[in-house]
């Protein structure tokens, strides 16, 4: 259940585990995309995504859908282990967070697929194949309080490979725009918070 104590700027990464009892401070709701896939997501993050989605469809002809949102630690462990089995440990560490260290535990992180010819791109190879469309999507993120969480060229800082489909809701269009304009990843924002409003 969300309240005034919800920390939309919480940093969860390889070095920062999800804070104890964090999930008690957020309002997670159940939603469904147009392909019938059911997800859970933090309420304000979902409302902002719907506005972004409508803007993209109306003004750019790009249909976006949620393909992954809130995950429990157990679900993240399953994903991480599946990546290890399929691609090896180094690949898994590059493209999947360790359980307890995934932004998806917050309910603020979304993976977005793009619909092309009635088919929803959801696998990594399919998502990378429509990468050019993601550049259009990424330009609109800040106005809805989202940032591109794992930008190209920031892999050494984020410890995660470039993911053009992974967006993070921070509930502040102003800070999101400042970060995007400065080409900062979220970790760099945390190291330089005094520069932001």
Sine and cosine of phi, psi and omega as CSV:
sin_phi,cos_phi,sin_psi,cos_psi,sin_omega,cos_omega
0.00,0.00,0.77,-0.63,-0.09,-1.00
-1.00,0.07,0.35,-0.94,0.04,-1.00
-0.37,-0.93,-0.20,-0.98,-0.04,-1.00
-0.92,0.38,-0.21,0.98,-0.03,-1.00
-1.00,-0.03,0.09,1.00,0.02,-1.00
-0.91,0.42,0.82,-0.57,-0.02,-1.00
-0.98,-0.18,1.00,-0.07,-0.03,-1.00
-0.96,0.29,-0.18,0.98,0.00,-1.00
-0.96,-0.27,0.32,0.95,0.02,-1.00
-0.88,0.47,0.68,-0.73,0.02,-1.00
-0.98,-0.20,0.90,-0.45,0.06,-1.00
-0.85,-0.53,0.89,-0.46,0.00,-1.00
-0.41,-0.91,-0.27,-0.96,-0.07,-1.00
-0.87,0.49,-0.52,0.85,-0.02,-1.00
-1.00,-0.08,-0.25,0.97,-0.09,-1.00
-0.80,-0.61,0.95,-0.30,0.01,-1.00
-0.96,0.27,0.45,-0.89,0.08,-1.00
-0.81,0.58,0.79,-0.61,0.00,-1.00
-0.87,0.50,0.54,-0.84,0.05,-1.00
-0.83,0.55,0.64,-0.77,0.06,-1.00
0.88,0.48,0.24,0.97,-0.02,-1.00
-0.86,0.51,-0.66,0.75,-0.08,-1.00
-0.88,0.48,-0.36,0.93,0.03,-1.00
-0.96,0.28,-0.24,0.97,-0.04,-1.00
-0.99,-0.11,-0.05,1.00,-0.04,-1.00
-0.88,-0.47,0.50,-0.87,0.04,-1.00
-0.99,-0.14,0.97,-0.23,0.01,-1.00
-1.00,-0.04,0.78,-0.63,0.01,-1.00
-0.88,-0.48,0.34,-0.94,0.05,-1.00
-0.99,-0.12,0.72,-0.70,-0.02,-1.00
-0.69,-0.72,0.17,-0.99,0.01,-1.00
-0.65,-0.76,0.70,-0.71,0.06,-1.00
-1.00,0.08,0.04,-1.00,-0.10,-1.00
-0.96,0.29,-0.07,1.00,0.07,-1.00
-0.99,-0.15,0.08,1.00,0.05,-1.00
1.00,0.08,0.11,0.99,0.03,-1.00
-0.98,0.20,0.73,-0.69,-0.03,-1.00
-0.98,-0.19,0.66,-0.76,-0.03,-1.00
-0.65,-0.76,0.22,-0.98,0.18,-0.98
-0.86,-0.50,0.58,-0.81,-0.07,-1.00
-0.39,-0.92,0.44,-0.90,0.07,-1.00
-0.93,0.38,0.65,-0.76,-0.17,-0.99
-0.84,0.55,-0.78,0.63,-0.03,-1.00
-0.92,0.38,-0.57,0.82,0.05,-1.00
-0.89,0.46,-0.63,0.78,0.01,-1.00
-0.93,0.38,-0.71,0.71,0.00,-1.00
-0.86,0.50,-0.65,0.76,0.03,-1.00
-0.92,0.38,-0.64,0.77,0.04,-1.00
-0.88,0.47,-0.66,0.75,0.00,-1.00
-0.88,0.48,-0.63,0.78,0.04,-1.00
-0.92,0.39,-0.67,0.74,0.07,-1.00
-0.87,0.49,-0.73,0.68,-0.03,-1.00
-0.86,0.51,-0.70,0.72,0.00,-1.00
-0.90,0.43,-0.68,0.73,0.04,-1.00
-0.85,0.52,-0.74,0.67,-0.03,-1.00
-0.90,0.44,-0.66,0.76,-0.02,-1.00
-0.94,0.35,-0.71,0.70,-0.05,-1.00
-0.94,0.34,-0.68,0.73,-0.14,-0.99
-0.98,-0.18,-0.31,0.95,-0.05,-1.00
-0.80,-0.60,-0.10,1.00,-0.02,-1.00
0.92,0.40,0.41,0.91,0.00,-1.00
-0.96,-0.28,0.87,-0.50,0.05,-1.00
-1.00,-0.08,0.86,-0.51,0.02,-1.00
-0.93,-0.37,0.49,-0.87,0.03,-1.00
-0.63,-0.78,0.52,-0.85,0.12,-0.99
-0.93,0.36,0.67,-0.74,0.09,-1.00
-0.83,-0.56,-0.22,0.97,0.09,-1.00
-0.24,-0.97,0.71,-0.71,-0.02,-1.00
-0.69,-0.73,-0.90,-0.44,-0.04,-1.00
-0.91,0.41,0.70,-0.72,0.07,-1.00
-0.71,-0.70,0.62,-0.78,0.14,-0.99
-0.97,0.24,0.21,-0.98,0.04,-1.00
-0.89,0.46,-0.62,0.78,0.02,-1.00
-0.89,0.45,-0.65,0.76,0.04,-1.00
-0.90,0.43,-0.64,0.77,0.01,-1.00
-0.92,0.40,-0.59,0.81,0.03,-1.00
-0.89,0.45,-0.65,0.76,0.03,-1.00
-0.89,0.45,-0.69,0.72,0.01,-1.00
-0.90,0.44,-0.74,0.68,-0.02,-1.00
-0.86,0.52,-0.72,0.69,-0.01,-1.00
-0.91,0.42,-0.58,0.81,0.04,-1.00
-0.91,0.42,-0.66,0.76,0.06,-1.00
-0.89,0.45,-0.66,0.75,0.02,-1.00
-0.88,0.48,-0.73,0.68,-0.02,-1.00
-0.89,0.46,-0.64,0.77,-0.10,-1.00
-1.00,0.09,-0.63,0.78,-0.15,-0.99
-0.86,-0.51,-0.22,0.98,-0.05,-1.00
0.98,-0.20,0.31,-0.95,-0.10,-0.99
-0.90,0.44,-0.69,0.73,-0.04,-1.00
-0.89,0.46,-0.67,0.74,0.04,-1.00
-0.89,0.45,-0.71,0.70,-0.01,-1.00
-0.85,0.52,-0.67,0.74,-0.01,-1.00
-0.93,0.37,-0.41,0.91,0.00,-1.00
-0.99,0.13,-0.55,0.84,-0.12,-0.99
-0.88,-0.48,0.06,1.00,0.04,-1.00
-0.58,-0.82,0.75,-0.67,0.02,-1.00
-0.97,0.26,0.45,-0.89,0.09,-1.00
-0.92,0.39,0.53,-0.85,0.05,-1.00
-0.81,0.58,0.71,-0.70,-0.05,-1.00
1.00,0.01,-0.22,0.98,-0.04,-1.00
-0.87,-0.49,0.28,0.96,-0.01,-1.00
-0.99,-0.12,0.69,-0.73,0.10,-0.99
-0.88,0.48,-0.41,0.91,-0.01,-1.00
-0.90,0.44,-0.33,0.95,0.06,-1.00
-0.93,0.37,-0.36,0.93,-0.05,-1.00
-0.98,0.20,-0.46,0.89,-0.14,-0.99
1.00,0.03,-0.07,1.00,-0.03,-1.00
-0.99,-0.11,-0.25,0.97,-0.06,-1.00
-0.99,-0.10,0.70,-0.72,0.03,-1.00
-0.77,-0.64,0.65,-0.76,0.20,-0.98
-0.97,-0.23,0.76,-0.65,-0.11,-0.99
-0.88,-0.47,0.73,-0.68,0.10,-1.00
-0.97,-0.24,0.32,-0.95,0.02,-1.00
-0.89,-0.45,0.70,-0.71,0.00,-1.00
-1.00,-0.02,0.82,-0.57,0.03,-1.00
-0.73,-0.69,0.81,-0.59,-0.04,-1.00
0.80,0.60,0.65,0.76,0.06,-1.00
0.97,0.24,0.03,1.00,-0.02,-1.00
-0.93,-0.36,0.71,-0.71,0.00,-1.00
-1.00,-0.03,0.87,-0.48,0.07,-1.00
-0.96,0.29,0.86,-0.51,0.00,-1.00
-0.70,-0.71,-0.36,0.93,0.06,-1.00
-0.99,0.11,0.42,-0.91,-0.06,-1.00
-0.81,0.58,-0.71,0.71,-0.02,-1.00
-0.89,0.46,-0.64,0.77,0.01,-1.00
-0.93,0.37,-0.64,0.77,-0.01,-1.00
-0.91,0.41,-0.66,0.75,0.03,-1.00
-0.92,0.40,-0.51,0.86,-0.01,-1.00
-0.93,0.38,-0.42,0.91,0.03,-1.00
-0.95,-0.30,0.44,0.90,-0.07,-1.00
-0.81,0.59,-0.58,0.81,-0.01,-1.00
-0.88,0.48,-0.60,0.80,0.03,-1.00
-0.92,0.39,-0.54,0.84,0.02,-1.00
-0.90,0.44,-0.48,0.88,0.04,-1.00
-0.89,0.45,-0.59,0.81,0.06,-1.00
-0.92,0.38,-0.70,0.72,0.01,-1.00
-0.87,0.49,-0.72,0.69,-0.08,-1.00
-0.87,0.50,-0.56,0.83,-0.01,-1.00
-0.90,0.43,-0.42,0.91,-0.06,-1.00
-1.00,-0.09,-0.14,0.99,-0.08,-1.00
-0.83,0.56,-0.76,0.65,-0.12,-0.99
-0.84,0.54,-0.61,0.79,-0.06,-1.00
-0.90,0.43,-0.28,0.96,0.03,-1.00
-0.95,-0.33,0.23,0.97,0.06,-1.00
0.98,0.18,0.32,0.95,0.02,-1.00
-0.94,-0.33,0.42,-0.91,0.14,-0.99
-0.78,-0.63,0.40,-0.92,0.19,-0.98
-0.97,0.24,0.90,-0.44,-0.17,-0.99
-0.97,0.23,-0.61,0.80,-0.06,-1.00
-0.84,-0.54,0.98,0.21,-0.06,-1.00
-0.95,0.32,0.38,-0.93,0.08,-1.00
-0.91,0.42,0.68,-0.73,0.02,-1.00
1.00,0.03,-0.08,1.00,-0.02,-1.00
-0.93,-0.37,0.25,0.97,-0.07,-1.00
-0.85,0.52,-0.57,0.82,-0.01,-1.00
-0.92,0.38,-0.45,0.89,-0.01,-1.00
-1.00,0.02,-0.74,0.68,-0.07,-1.00
-0.98,0.18,-0.40,0.92,-0.08,-1.00
0.91,0.42,0.33,0.94,0.05,-1.00
-0.74,-0.67,0.65,-0.76,0.03,-1.00
-0.91,0.42,0.31,-0.95,0.03,-1.00
-0.82,0.57,0.83,-0.56,0.04,-1.00
-0.79,-0.61,1.00,-0.09,-0.06,-1.00
-0.91,0.41,-0.21,0.98,-0.08,-1.00
-0.98,-0.20,-0.09,1.00,-0.11,-0.99
-0.98,-0.21,0.92,-0.39,-0.05,-1.00
-0.89,-0.46,0.48,-0.88,-0.04,-1.00
-0.82,-0.57,0.80,-0.59,0.05,-1.00
-0.99,0.12,0.79,-0.61,0.03,-1.00
-0.86,-0.52,0.04,1.00,0.11,-0.99
0.90,0.43,0.41,0.91,0.05,-1.00
-0.52,-0.85,0.99,-0.14,0.05,-1.00
-0.84,0.54,-0.54,0.84,-0.03,-1.00
-0.92,0.40,-0.76,0.64,0.00,-1.00
-0.92,0.39,-0.64,0.77,0.02,-1.00
-0.86,0.51,-0.67,0.74,0.01,-1.00
-0.93,0.38,-0.68,0.74,0.01,-1.00
-0.88,0.48,-0.70,0.71,0.01,-1.00
-0.88,0.47,-0.71,0.70,-0.03,-1.00
-0.90,0.43,-0.71,0.70,0.00,-1.00
-0.89,0.46,-0.57,0.82,0.00,-1.00
-1.00,0.09,-0.02,1.00,-0.04,-1.00
0.82,0.57,0.69,0.72,0.01,-1.00
-0.98,-0.19,0.60,-0.80,0.18,-0.98
-1.00,0.04,0.13,-0.99,-0.11,-0.99
-0.89,0.45,-0.61,0.79,0.05,-1.00
-0.87,0.49,-0.65,0.76,0.01,-1.00
-0.93,0.37,-0.57,0.82,0.10,-1.00
-0.86,0.51,-0.72,0.69,-0.03,-1.00
-0.89,0.46,-0.54,0.84,0.02,-1.00
-0.98,0.21,-0.23,0.97,-0.08,-1.00
-0.73,-0.69,0.53,0.85,-0.09,-1.00
-0.83,0.55,-0.50,0.87,-0.05,-1.00
-0.90,0.43,-0.29,0.96,0.01,-1.00
-0.99,0.13,-0.16,0.99,-0.10,-1.00
-0.96,-0.29,0.35,-0.94,0.02,-1.00
-0.94,0.33,0.00,0.00,0.00,0.00
